[in-house]
Amino acid sequence: MEVAVFDTYVKKKEGGYLHFDIIVNKATSFEHVLKYGNTYLQSKKTEGLSLSHKNCRFCHITETIPRWEVQIKQQGYYIHELEGC
């Protein structure tokens, strides 16, 4: 399965950034990518933070790995936490 990787940076209120990738099936709409990112932010209890087209950008297409594929099939996306998460 080929997946699209979206590089995401969200500025935290206390300073610094949440940096994570949103990984989805390559046919997923950008609106869904933003929805998935906002769902992730809510799960992290980050009140007042939201995702928009300004802080989420398409990065590249790649082959999936088993860990991502399982979660993408279950919930539509996989979050790869990078910094500040």
Buried (B, 14 or more C-beta within 10 A) or exposed (E): EEBBBBBBBBEEEEEEBBBBBBBBBEEBEBEBBBBBBBBBBEEBEBEEBEBEEEBBEEBEEEEBEEEBBEEBEEEBBBBBEBEBB
